[in-house]
Amino acid sequence: MDRELSASAKQARTRKRIWQIGLAAALVVVAVLGFRTLISPSLSREKVRTAVVERGAVVATLSASGVVVPEHEQVITSPIQARIEQVVHNIGEQVLPGDQILLLDKAYTQLAYDKLKDEQQLNQHKKVQMRLNLQKTLNTLQSQLSIKQMRVKSLEAELEDEKYLLQIGGGTQEKVKQAELNLKIAQQELNQLNHEIASERELLIADEQELGFTLAMQGRSIEELQRKMEQAEVRTAKPGVITWVKNEIGSTVNAGDIVARLADLSSFKVQATISDTYAGQLKTGGSVTVRVNDTDLRGTIASVKPSVENGIVTFFIALDEKSHQLLRPNLRVDVYVTTASKDNVLRVKNGPYFQRASAQQVFIIRDDEAIRQATRIGVSNADFVELEGGVQPGDEVIITDMQDYQHMNKIRLKK
């Protein structure tokens, strides 16, 4: 027969069973917590970058790339057709007004100059010869005129004699008529000779004027060639730095060809490029921020090229501080074109999260967790992003790329 257990034995058995149940429950809790830890997403706190929500202004911008270029550039052209004989100053060298950059061979222009001088002397000789020939002709005509005048006087006297003889009966009417006819013919010849002399004088004046015009044009051409030959040394008119020079010694350049470019490094502008998708938002006079290293320089859009090349639009920026000490030629800079501006809005520093975020949400740090919070992303620029609703000033927001965690409501942060 079984014996009935004592009260102390029953109590011991009860305590043992309670202890076993408690141990089993503890193991279950530990297992559940451990499993939850294994399946719950976590992220190292050290790998997360955050920013604090604050109130302030956000200026919406378009990002573009730019390069610093001299504001003014002097283009030097060849005054004559010539051969490059010597390069006196090369690319990168600083020059002062009057400094010689190139020496051009003036032989071709010298030949043209000498030819014009010869033609001018020939025309001057022609002018003298023309006057001498005309004077000779006028002398001959003047001599003939004197003879004609004397003949007219003689015929006038002869006519008077015939008329007198007719009155006294010693002459005839036929002789009087013949004398009158001879006088009329002589007078007509005299008048014709006078007209011929006048015509010769007018012809001389016209020929001299024409030759005078030719000599004047030749004189101007000679002066122009002489001036060009004096400029054949290609000297600078302003101080600056040579950015390009045609340094092919022996090559031929024509009048008007560019032989050098000179940059004024006392002031600069920015040549910027952006996708033609944003061409409609580029307005002359629009505000622009140019970032040189960590320094922001303000400016405005001075001009926009009307043509599009390979989907790229080029525009130029006039800087407020065009002589800033950080500016130098060919320096690459970041350009931000202002499109909108908002004051006193909730904003947070921009970061990789907002560059790839596909949903209107952010992750806010709460103790050791990152809680997903719906919001609306407003205007933005390279520095700040506007958050419309869902956050408060002082909230700590993750700005690290969270593309792999967008579907999570909360994320555990590990220390």
One Martini backbone bead per residue (centre of mass of N, CA, C, O) as a GRO file, in nm:
protein
  415
    1MET     BB    1   0.099   0.036   0.018
    2ASP     BB    2   0.045   0.356   0.012
    3ARG     BB    3   0.185   0.639   0.138
    4GLU     BB    4   0.129   0.922   0.289
    5LEU     BB    5   0.229   1.224   0.251
    6SER     BB    6   0.380   1.464   0.380
    7ALA     BB    7   0.371   1.798   0.414
    8SER     BB    8   0.671   1.855   0.344
    9ALA     BB    9   0.679   1.693   0.082
   10LYS     BB   10   0.463   1.854  -0.065
   11GLN     BB   11   0.610   2.125  -0.059
   12ALA     BB   12   0.861   2.035  -0.213
   13ARG     BB   13   0.716   1.950  -0.471
   14THR     BB   14   0.591   2.226  -0.534
   15ARG     BB   15   0.851   2.392  -0.552
   16LYS     BB   16   0.973   2.227  -0.783
   17ARG     BB   17   0.749   2.281  -0.991
   18ILE     BB   18   0.771   2.588  -0.991
   19TRP     BB   19   1.063   2.600  -1.075
   20GLN     BB   20   1.026   2.454  -1.348
   21ILE     BB   21   0.820   2.651  -1.467
   22GLY     BB   22   0.995   2.910  -1.443
   23LEU     BB   23   1.229   2.808  -1.614
   24ALA     BB   24   1.064   2.759  -1.868
   25ALA     BB   25   0.962   3.050  -1.901
   26ALA     BB   26   1.238   3.184  -1.920
   27LEU     BB   27   1.329   3.032  -2.171
   28VAL     BB   28   1.105   3.137  -2.350
   29VAL     BB   29   1.167   3.438  -2.327
   30VAL     BB   30   1.458   3.423  -2.427
   31ALA     BB   31   1.387   3.296  -2.700
   32VAL     BB   32   1.203   3.520  -2.801
   33LEU     BB   33   1.408   3.750  -2.776
   34GLY     BB   34   1.623   3.623  -2.952
   35PHE     BB   35   1.450   3.596  -3.211
   36ARG     BB   36   1.381   3.893  -3.232
   37THR     BB   37   1.668   3.986  -3.262
   38LEU     BB   38   1.725   3.830  -3.525
   39ILE     BB   39   1.470   3.965  -3.698
   40SER     BB   40   1.542   4.245  -3.619
   41PRO     BB   41   1.625   4.539  -3.734
   42SER     BB   42   1.957   4.682  -3.772
   43LEU     BB   43   2.183   4.963  -3.676
   44SER     BB   44   2.457   5.136  -3.675
   45ARG     BB   45   2.517   5.432  -3.517
   46GLU     BB   46   2.793   5.508  -3.660
   47LYS     BB   47   2.658   5.490  -3.968
   48VAL     BB   48   2.483   5.736  -3.881
   49ARG     BB   49   2.345   6.026  -4.014
   50THR     BB   50   2.251   6.340  -3.870
   51ALA     BB   51   1.979   6.584  -3.823
   52VAL     BB   52   1.839   6.888  -3.722
   53VAL     BB   53   1.551   7.033  -3.685
   54GLU     BB   54   1.466   7.355  -3.833
   55ARG     BB   55   1.442   7.699  -3.868
   56GLY     BB   56   1.422   7.845  -4.207
   57ALA     BB   57   1.574   7.895  -4.505
   58VAL     BB   58   1.486   7.798  -4.854
   59VAL     BB   59   1.672   7.759  -5.154
   60ALA     BB   60   1.594   7.684  -5.462
   61THR     BB   61   1.790   7.469  -5.685
   62LEU     BB   62   2.015   7.435  -5.957
   63SER     BB   63   2.248   7.218  -6.075
   64ALA     BB   64   2.582   7.309  -6.179
   65SER     BB   65   2.854   7.356  -6.392
   66GLY     BB   66   3.184   7.521  -6.366
   67VAL     BB   67   3.406   7.787  -6.497
   68VAL     BB   68   3.669   7.993  -6.468
   69VAL     BB   69   3.685   8.313  -6.634
   70PRO     BB   70   3.765   8.573  -6.792
   71GLU     BB   71   3.592   8.862  -6.839
   72HIS     BB   72   3.834   8.960  -7.023
   73GLU     BB   73   3.925   8.947  -7.383
   74GLN     BB   74   4.194   8.982  -7.602
   75VAL     BB   75   4.199   9.016  -7.951
   76ILE     BB   76   4.461   8.934  -8.177
   77THR     BB   77   4.541   9.055  -8.497
   78SER     BB   78   4.641   9.054  -8.814
   79PRO     BB   79   4.723   9.329  -9.023
   80ILE     BB   80   4.865   9.116  -9.215
   81GLN     BB   81   5.015   8.946  -9.460
   82ALA     BB   82   5.212   8.681  -9.311
   83ARG     BB   83   5.503   8.559  -9.152
   84ILE     BB   84   5.613   8.379  -8.894
   85GLU     BB   85   5.921   8.458  -8.723
   86GLN     BB   86   5.842   8.523  -8.403
   87VAL     BB   87   5.826   8.428  -8.054
   88VAL     BB   88   5.827   8.625  -7.769
   89HIS     BB   89   5.551   8.529  -7.635
   90ASN     BB   90   5.389   8.295  -7.434
   91ILE     BB   91   5.204   8.091  -7.275
   92GLY     BB   92   5.143   8.245  -6.947
   93GLU     BB   93   5.247   8.518  -6.997
   94GLN     BB   94   5.317   8.832  -6.881
   95VAL     BB   95   5.191   9.152  -6.992
   96LEU     BB   96   5.241   9.472  -7.129
   97PRO     BB   97   5.203   9.756  -7.263
   98GLY     BB   98   5.385   9.706  -7.575
   99ASP     BB   99   5.434   9.424  -7.589
  100GLN     BB  100   5.580   9.167  -7.764
  101ILE     BB  101   5.469   8.865  -7.927
  102LEU     BB  102   5.510   8.906  -8.242
  103LEU     BB  103   5.696   8.839  -8.548
  104LEU     BB  104   5.658   8.967  -8.871
  105ASP     BB  105   5.679   8.925  -9.202
  106LYS     BB  106   5.701   9.216  -9.438
  107ALA     BB  107   5.752   9.147  -9.741
  108TYR     BB  108   5.472   9.148  -9.878
  109THR     BB  109   5.392   9.436  -9.789
  110GLN     BB  110   5.639   9.578  -9.904
  111LEU     BB  111   5.571   9.522 -10.199
  112ALA     BB  112   5.300   9.670 -10.199
  113TYR     BB  113   5.417   9.939 -10.111
  114ASP     BB  114   5.617   9.981 -10.346
  115LYS     BB  115   5.406   9.967 -10.570
  116LEU     BB  116   5.242  10.214 -10.481
  117LYS     BB  117   5.473  10.417 -10.498
  118ASP     BB  118   5.524  10.381 -10.799
  119GLU     BB  119   5.238  10.455 -10.894
  120GLN     BB  120   5.243  10.738 -10.773
  121GLN     BB  121   5.483  10.846 -10.934
  122LEU     BB  122   5.360  10.791 -11.211
  123ASN     BB  123   5.113  10.979 -11.174
  124GLN     BB  124   5.271  11.234 -11.122
  125HIS     BB  125   5.410  11.231 -11.398
  126LYS     BB  126   5.147  11.227 -11.561
  127LYS     BB  127   5.050  11.501 -11.465
  128VAL     BB  128   5.283  11.664 -11.582
  129GLN     BB  129   5.256  11.563 -11.876
  130MET     BB  130   4.969  11.661 -11.918
  131ARG     BB  131   5.027  11.965 -11.879
  132LEU     BB  132   5.238  11.991 -12.102
  133ASN     BB  133   5.062  11.899 -12.340
  134LEU     BB  134   4.844  12.111 -12.303
  135GLN     BB  135   5.025  12.358 -12.326
  136LYS     BB  136   5.110  12.297 -12.613
  137THR     BB  137   4.827  12.304 -12.735
  138LEU     BB  138   4.756  12.591 -12.639
  139ASN     BB  139   4.982  12.735 -12.788
  140THR     BB  140   4.892  12.656 -13.071
  141LEU     BB  141   4.605  12.774 -13.049
  142GLN     BB  142   4.693  13.061 -12.978
  143SER     BB  143   4.838  13.110 -13.240
  144GLN     BB  144   4.592  13.061 -13.421
  145LEU     BB  145   4.421  13.283 -13.292
  146SER     BB  146   4.595  13.521 -13.375
  147ILE     BB  147   4.570  13.474 -13.677
  148LYS     BB  148   4.261  13.491 -13.690
  149GLN     BB  149   4.237  13.778 -13.583
  150MET     BB  150   4.402  13.911 -13.807
  151ARG     BB  151   4.224  13.815 -14.042
  152VAL     BB  152   3.966  13.952 -13.955
  153LYS     BB  153   4.079  14.239 -13.969
  154SER     BB  154   4.156  14.224 -14.267
  155LEU     BB  155   3.865  14.162 -14.375
  156GLU     BB  156   3.734  14.414 -14.266
  157ALA     BB  157   3.905  14.610 -14.434
  158GLU     BB  158   3.836  14.494 -14.712
  159LEU     BB  159   3.531  14.549 -14.693
  160GLU     BB  160   3.553  14.856 -14.669
  161ASP     BB  161   3.694  14.898 -14.941
  162GLU     BB  162   3.472  14.780 -15.126
  163LYS     BB  163   3.253  14.976 -15.038
  164TYR     BB  164   3.398  15.231 -15.130
  165LEU     BB  165   3.434  15.157 -15.428
  166LEU     BB  166   3.130  15.129 -15.481
  167GLN     BB  167   3.063  15.432 -15.422
  168ILE     BB  168   3.281  15.543 -15.654
  169GLY     BB  169   3.282  15.312 -15.895
  170GLY     BB  170   3.542  15.092 -15.847
  171GLY     BB  171   3.325  14.863 -15.792
  172THR     BB  172   3.156  14.565 -15.687
  173GLN     BB  173   2.910  14.366 -15.555
  174GLU     BB  174   3.064  14.094 -15.559
  175LYS     BB  175   3.310  14.185 -15.389
  176VAL     BB  176   3.153  14.249 -15.137
  177LYS     BB  177   3.030  13.967 -15.088
  178GLN     BB  178   3.303  13.820 -15.073
  179ALA     BB  179   3.409  13.976 -14.829
  180GLU     BB  180   3.180  13.896 -14.636
  181LEU     BB  181   3.226  13.589 -14.651
  182ASN     BB  182   3.519  13.582 -14.556
  183LEU     BB  183   3.456  13.704 -14.276
  184LYS     BB  184   3.257  13.492 -14.169
  185ILE     BB  185   3.451  13.254 -14.184
  186ALA     BB  186   3.668  13.371 -13.995
  187GLN     BB  187   3.480  13.410 -13.748
  188GLN     BB  188   3.400  13.111 -13.719
  189GLU     BB  189   3.688  13.005 -13.675
  190LEU     BB  190   3.739  13.172 -13.421
  191ASN     BB  191   3.512  13.056 -13.247
  192GLN     BB  192   3.604  12.760 -13.265
  193LEU     BB  193   3.880  12.806 -13.131
  194ASN     BB  194   3.774  12.907 -12.861
  195HIS     BB  195   3.620  12.645 -12.789
  196GLU     BB  196   3.866  12.457 -12.800
  197ILE     BB  197   4.024  12.590 -12.573
  198ALA     BB  198   3.807  12.552 -12.351
  199SER     BB  199   3.794  12.241 -12.371
  200GLU     BB  200   4.089  12.187 -12.298
  201ARG     BB  201   4.073  12.308 -12.016
  202GLU     BB  202   3.845  12.124 -11.904
  203LEU     BB  203   3.994  11.858 -11.957
  204LEU     BB  204   4.226  11.913 -11.766
  205ILE     BB  205   4.063  11.940 -11.508
  206ALA     BB  206   3.938  11.654 -11.515
  207ASP     BB  207   4.205  11.493 -11.527
  208GLU     BB  208   4.323  11.610 -11.266
  209GLN     BB  209   4.099  11.510 -11.077
  210GLU     BB  210   4.123  11.210 -11.133
  211LEU     BB  211   4.424  11.193 -11.057
  212GLY     BB  212   4.384  11.304 -10.772
  213PHE     BB  213   4.212  11.070 -10.665
  214THR     BB  214   4.420  10.851 -10.715
  215LEU     BB  215   4.643  10.974 -10.536
  216ALA     BB  216   4.478  10.977 -10.273
  217MET     BB  217   4.426  10.672 -10.254
  218GLN     BB  218   4.722  10.592 -10.258
  219GLY     BB  219   4.799  10.748 -10.005
  220ARG     BB  220   4.614  10.590  -9.810
  221SER     BB  221   4.730  10.310  -9.871
  222ILE     BB  222   5.017  10.376  -9.783
  223GLU     BB  223   4.948  10.453  -9.489
  224GLU     BB  224   4.820  10.181  -9.414
  225LEU     BB  225   5.067  10.004  -9.471
  226GLN     BB  226   5.255  10.150  -9.281
  227ARG     BB  227   5.091  10.094  -9.025
  228LYS     BB  228   5.094   9.782  -9.047
  229MET     BB  229   5.403   9.752  -9.036
  230GLU     BB  230   5.422   9.874  -8.749
  231GLN     BB  231   5.221   9.627  -8.640
  232ALA     BB  232   5.390   9.354  -8.705
  233GLU     BB  233   5.480   9.298  -8.392
  234VAL     BB  234   5.256   9.247  -8.201
  235ARG     BB  235   5.110   9.435  -7.969
  236THR     BB  236   5.002   9.540  -7.670
  237ALA     BB  237   4.734   9.736  -7.501
  238LYS     BB  238   4.719   9.542  -7.248
  239PRO     BB  239   4.715   9.392  -6.963
  240GLY     BB  240   4.826   9.037  -6.912
  241VAL     BB  241   4.751   8.700  -7.021
  242ILE     BB  242   4.848   8.446  -7.216
  243THR     BB  243   4.623   8.196  -7.361
  244TRP     BB  244   4.701   8.243  -7.676
  245VAL     BB  245   4.923   8.132  -7.954
  246LYS     BB  246   5.067   8.154  -8.269
  247ASN     BB  247   5.357   7.922  -8.279
  248GLU     BB  248   5.399   7.884  -8.601
  249ILE     BB  249   5.677   7.890  -8.746
  250GLY     BB  250   5.627   7.994  -9.094
  251SER     BB  251   5.349   8.063  -9.097
  252THR     BB  252   5.053   8.186  -9.251
  253VAL     BB  253   4.885   8.500  -9.233
  254ASN     BB  254   4.603   8.684  -9.243
  255ALA     BB  255   4.415   8.940  -9.251
  256GLY     BB  256   4.242   8.897  -8.931
  257ASP     BB  257   4.386   8.688  -8.793
  258ILE     BB  258   4.427   8.504  -8.516
  259VAL     BB  259   4.728   8.520  -8.286
  260ALA     BB  260   4.594   8.618  -8.002
  261ARG     BB  261   4.529   8.587  -7.640
  262LEU     BB  262   4.414   8.816  -7.378
  263ALA     BB  263   4.401   8.816  -7.026
  264ASP     BB  264   4.215   8.954  -6.759
  265LEU     BB  265   4.310   8.887  -6.407
  266SER     BB  266   4.120   9.101  -6.235
  267SER     BB  267   3.865   8.948  -6.364
  268PHE     BB  268   3.561   8.741  -6.337
  269LYS     BB  269   3.384   8.454  -6.460
  270VAL     BB  270   3.116   8.214  -6.539
  271GLN     BB  271   3.105   7.900  -6.702
  272ALA     BB  272   2.803   7.725  -6.759
  273THR     BB  273   2.635   7.398  -6.723
  274ILE     BB  274   2.325   7.240  -6.850
  275SER     BB  275   2.053   7.089  -6.895
  276ASP     BB  276   1.796   7.141  -7.129
  277THR     BB  277   1.562   7.085  -6.928
  278TYR     BB  278   1.637   7.381  -6.773
  279ALA     BB  279   1.624   7.622  -6.976
  280GLY     BB  280   1.348   7.767  -6.885
  281GLN     BB  281   1.497   7.859  -6.591
  282LEU     BB  282   1.677   8.054  -6.753
  283LYS     BB  283   1.744   8.389  -6.644
  284THR     BB  284   1.813   8.696  -6.694
  285GLY     BB  285   1.917   8.795  -6.362
  286GLY     BB  286   1.944   8.553  -6.208
  287SER     BB  287   2.017   8.387  -5.930
  288VAL     BB  288   2.352   8.296  -5.802
  289THR     BB  289   2.562   8.026  -5.677
  290VAL     BB  290   2.914   8.008  -5.608
  291ARG     BB  291   3.128   7.733  -5.533
  292VAL     BB  292   3.441   7.779  -5.361
  293ASN     BB  293   3.474   7.528  -5.212
  294ASP     BB  294   3.348   7.689  -4.907
  295THR     BB  295   3.270   7.935  -5.093
  296ASP     BB  296   3.023   8.184  -5.144
  297LEU     BB  297   2.914   8.332  -5.453
  298ARG     BB  298   2.755   8.593  -5.591
  299GLY     BB  299   2.508   8.616  -5.868
  300THR     BB  300   2.433   8.649  -6.224
  301ILE     BB  301   2.271   8.612  -6.516
  302ALA     BB  302   2.397   8.738  -6.817
  303SER     BB  303   2.385   8.477  -7.020
  304VAL     BB  304   2.237   8.278  -7.295
  305LYS     BB  305   2.273   8.035  -7.502
  306PRO     BB  306   2.072   7.945  -7.775
  307SER     BB  307   2.232   7.695  -7.803
  308VAL     BB  308   2.244   7.332  -7.838
  309GLU     BB  309   2.484   7.086  -7.704
  310ASN     BB  310   2.429   6.775  -7.635
  311GLY     BB  311   2.205   6.875  -7.416
  312ILE     BB  312   2.357   7.158  -7.365
  313VAL     BB  313   2.370   7.450  -7.164
  314THR     BB  314   2.505   7.780  -7.189
  315PHE     BB  315   2.622   8.004  -6.924
  316PHE     BB  316   2.665   8.330  -6.772
  317ILE     BB  317   2.840   8.475  -6.482
  318ALA     BB  318   2.800   8.749  -6.271
  319LEU     BB  319   2.995   8.871  -6.025
  320ASP     BB  320   3.014   9.052  -5.737
  321GLU     BB  321   3.314   8.912  -5.686
  322LYS     BB  322   3.534   8.927  -5.948
  323SER     BB  323   3.813   8.962  -5.740
  324HIS     BB  324   3.848   8.718  -5.588
  325GLN     BB  325   4.106   8.534  -5.439
  326LEU     BB  326   3.994   8.238  -5.542
  327LEU     BB  327   4.020   8.324  -5.827
  328ARG     BB  328   4.082   8.126  -6.129
  329PRO     BB  329   4.170   7.989  -6.402
  330ASN     BB  330   3.992   7.688  -6.462
  331LEU     BB  331   3.807   7.669  -6.223
  332ARG     BB  332   3.618   7.447  -6.055
  333VAL     BB  333   3.259   7.474  -6.004
  334ASP     BB  334   2.968   7.528  -5.824
  335VAL     BB  335   2.623   7.562  -5.936
  336TYR     BB  336   2.336   7.771  -5.821
  337VAL     BB  337   2.009   7.803  -5.927
  338THR     BB  338   1.756   8.009  -5.860
  339THR     BB  339   1.386   7.929  -5.823
  340ALA     BB  340   1.334   7.949  -5.501
  341SER     BB  341   1.177   8.086  -5.185
  342LYS     BB  342   1.184   8.014  -4.822
  343ASP     BB  343   1.056   8.113  -4.509
  344ASN     BB  344   1.023   7.974  -4.210
  345VAL     BB  345   1.104   7.662  -4.221
  346LEU     BB  346   1.129   7.330  -4.216
  347ARG     BB  347   1.463   7.201  -4.171
  348VAL     BB  348   1.731   7.005  -4.325
  349LYS     BB  349   1.997   6.857  -4.396
  350ASN     BB  350   2.147   6.747  -4.658
  351GLY     BB  351   2.147   6.411  -4.816
  352PRO     BB  352   2.143   6.092  -4.935
  353TYR     BB  353   1.847   6.037  -4.862
  354PHE     BB  354   1.719   6.268  -5.056
  355GLN     BB  355   1.851   6.158  -5.326
  356ARG     BB  356   1.683   5.851  -5.293
  357ALA     BB  357   1.412   5.908  -5.204
  358SER     BB  358   1.076   5.774  -5.278
  359ALA     BB  359   0.947   5.868  -5.014
  360GLN     BB  360   0.731   6.054  -4.788
  361GLN     BB  361   0.990   6.020  -4.562
  362VAL     BB  362   1.124   5.962  -4.228
  363PHE     BB  363   1.385   5.918  -3.975
  364ILE     BB  364   1.342   5.912  -3.628
  365ILE     BB  365   1.498   5.959  -3.329
  366ARG     BB  366   1.427   5.711  -3.059
  367ASP     BB  367   1.662   5.657  -2.886
  368ASP     BB  368   1.720   5.318  -3.016
  369GLU     BB  369   1.538   5.436  -3.256
  370ALA     BB  370   1.396   5.430  -3.591
  371ILE     BB  371   1.127   5.625  -3.696
  372ARG     BB  372   0.880   5.627  -3.912
  373GLN     BB  373   0.785   5.935  -4.096
  374ALA     BB  374   0.557   6.119  -4.230
  375THR     BB  375   0.604   6.342  -4.517
  376ARG     BB  376   0.701   6.648  -4.690
  377ILE     BB  377   0.893   6.729  -4.964
  378GLY     BB  378   1.026   7.014  -5.062
  379VAL     BB  379   1.233   7.230  -5.101
  380SER     BB  380   1.576   7.246  -5.241
  381ASN     BB  381   1.928   7.198  -5.181
  382ALA     BB  382   2.256   7.137  -5.108
  383ASP     BB  383   2.187   7.198  -4.786
  384PHE     BB  384   1.859   7.189  -4.793
  385VAL     BB  385   1.540   7.057  -4.658
  386GLU     BB  386   1.203   7.052  -4.681
  387LEU     BB  387   0.957   6.993  -4.415
  388GLU     BB  388   0.605   6.894  -4.438
  389GLY     BB  389   0.550   6.766  -4.175
  390GLY     BB  390   0.597   6.527  -3.895
  391VAL     BB  391   0.775   6.753  -3.763
  392GLN     BB  392   1.011   6.902  -3.527
  393PRO     BB  393   1.187   7.099  -3.363
  394GLY     BB  394   1.473   6.883  -3.279
  395ASP     BB  395   1.463   6.665  -3.459
  396GLU     BB  396   1.620   6.354  -3.540
  397VAL     BB  397   1.753   6.295  -3.865
  398ILE     BB  398   1.812   6.085  -4.117
  399ILE     BB  399   2.074   6.125  -4.395
  400THR     BB  400   2.119   5.854  -4.474
  401ASP     BB  401   2.111   5.595  -4.671
  402MET     BB  402   1.768   5.413  -4.678
  403GLN     BB  403   1.677   5.215  -4.910
  404ASP     BB  404   1.671   4.927  -4.741
  405TYR     BB  405   1.443   5.071  -4.512
  406GLN     BB  406   1.165   5.182  -4.627
  407HIS     BB  407   0.968   4.936  -4.513
  408MET     BB  408   1.027   5.027  -4.228
  409ASN     BB  409   0.908   5.143  -3.917
  410LYS     BB  410   1.160   5.023  -3.752
  411ILE     BB  411   1.493   5.073  -3.604
  412ARG     BB  412   1.761   4.934  -3.460
  413LEU     BB  413   2.016   5.072  -3.255
  414LYS     BB  414   2.352   5.024  -3.245
  415LYS     BB  415   2.652   5.079  -3.055
   0.00000   0.00000   0.00000
